[in-house]
Each structure stands twice: as C-alpha cells, then as structure tokens.
Amino acid sequence: MLFHAKHEKISVIIPAAGLGTRIKASIPKPLLLINNKPILWYTLGRFLTNPSVAEIVLVVSPDIQEESEKLVASLRPIMPIKIIEGGKKRQDSVWNGIQAADNSATILVIHDAVRPFFAPTVIDDGIQLLNTYHGATAGVPVVHTIKRIEGKTIMETIPRESLVQIHTPQLFHASILRKVYQQAQSENFYGTDDCMLAEHYGYKLAVIPDTYENIKITLPFDLQIAKMLVKKYESTYWSRI
C-alpha cells in the first residue's frame, strides 16, 4: 500500500493533560507563555499550516478546558479541533484521543503538546516510511556518551552509534495503533511512548530524521531555550497564523 500525503486522512492527537510539575510553574505547562502566547499556541500552529492534517484531537485536563477552548477559537482553524478530557496517565489520554479521532483516518499522529520545534519535513517523511513500516517516530542520533549505572557506580559505557533519542511526532497506520492501544489497555501494559507499545506487540518501526531543536519543554532551562527558538523561527513557522 502506497502512502501519499494528499491521499491520506491524518488525525493528530495532542495529549496536553499533564501537570508539568518538573518545570515548577503555577499553571499547567502547555499554557506557559512565550512572547505572550501559550506553548500550546505554537504547537497547534505547526499543524494548522500543514495541508496534510485533516483534524486535531486535543486532550486536556478539566482545569484547562476553558482556556483551551478560547485558545482554539482564537486560532480560527480551517480544520476541526476536538477538545476532549484526558486520562490519569499520558497513555490513557492518548487512548481517549484515539477513540475520539475520526474513524475514517488512515494515519494517526501522536505529538507532545510542548514540542513546537519539530523539523518541517517530519510529517511527510513519516508518511513515506509508512509504505514500509507500521509506524515511525521523529528522532536524532545520541551525541553524548551514555553510561549504565547502579546507584552511583558506573557499570558500562553503552556504544552510542546504535542509539537514538526519540521525539514526537510519532506516526502510525491508524488501524494498527488502535489495535495496539486496545490490547495494551486490556492488559494494563504501559509504555514510555507510543512506539514502545507497538514494539511490545512486534510491529516494525522506523526513525524519521528530526532536528535537535525539537526539545520537549520540561524543565525551567528548556523554557529559556524555547524563547530563543521562538524568536529564531517566528517568521517561518507561525507567520501564517
């Protein structure tokens, strides 16, 4: 089966129900401001200008439901954006999003709410990889030396040539991701990302070349980096919003 962006129906699921305690902020992380706009504004904007995307499912906690609705309205999206309630954990929120996504979607894309800086080629490159693979994820080669430890003791150095740092977006054949999540939920199996679930059930996955700038805004330092990246790309990524 050949996949082409123009012929696919792509639903993007954005889990945004986490509290973001590590960033030590008084408001949920997706609503933290960069240049007077929430991080979520920048993330949504990357998909709103992508003609391959047919709909977005935004999964939020009840305490940011109203703010999310106002934000979406301010963007005046040309595609449907469904706002639904999240679950207890990220995986539960993604499962809620999968069930809310259009049943006619052929590709499901899962993306972190606080990663606005993914490479502009990731979606189309991922779609092409789905001609060969069941799923694909954005990622970059590991550049640091990685060591396995026990307590404070270094046990070994892990060769980094075969290591990749995984990002989102992560793209899947819709039928496969639905099957994987349904099985994981029934078995109470939780993974650290969506690809881990697909790996667990034996599916074939690929890495999509991404940019090192695609940071997940998790710590206070990340927010400072994000401000610089917004300044760098504001006229490129978000000029049409």
C-alpha positions, 0 to 999 in steps of 0.5 A: 500500500502506497502512502501519499500525503494528499491521499491520506486522512491524518488525525493528530492527537495532542495529549496536553493533560499533564501537570508539568510539575518538573518545570515548577510553574503555577499553571499547567505547562502547555499554557506557559507563555512565550512572547505572550502566547501559550506553548500550546499556541505554537504547537497547534500552529505547526499543524494548522499550516500543514495541508496534510492534517485533516483534524486535531484531537486535543486532550486536556485536563478539566482545569484547562478546558476553558482556556483551551477552548478560547485558545482554539477559537482564537486560532480560527482553524480551517480544520476541526479541533476536538477538545476532549478530557484526558486520562490519569496517565499520558497513555490513557489520554492518548487512548481517549484521543484515539477513540475520539479521532475520526474513524475514517483516518488512515494515519494517526499522529501522536505529538507532545503538546510542548514540542513546537520545534519539530523539523518541517519535513517530519510529517511527510517523511513519516508518511513515506516510511509508512509504505514500509513500516507500521509506524515511525517516530521523529528522532536524532542520533545520541551525541553524548556518551551514555553510561549504565549505572547502579546507584552511583557506580558506573557499570558500562559505557553503552556504544552510542552509534546504535542509539537514538533519542526519540521525539514526537511526532510519532506516526502510525497506520491508524488501524494498527495503533488502535489495535495496539492501544486496545490490547495494551489497555486490556492488559494494563501494559504501559509504555514510555511512548507510543512506539514502545507499545507497538514494539511490545506487540512486534510491529516494525518501526522506523526513525524519521530524521528530526532536528535537535531543536525539537526539545520537549519543554520540561524543565525551567532551562528548556523554557529559556531555550524555547524563547530563543527558538521562538524568536529564531523561527517566528517568521517561518513557522507561525507567520501564517497564523 
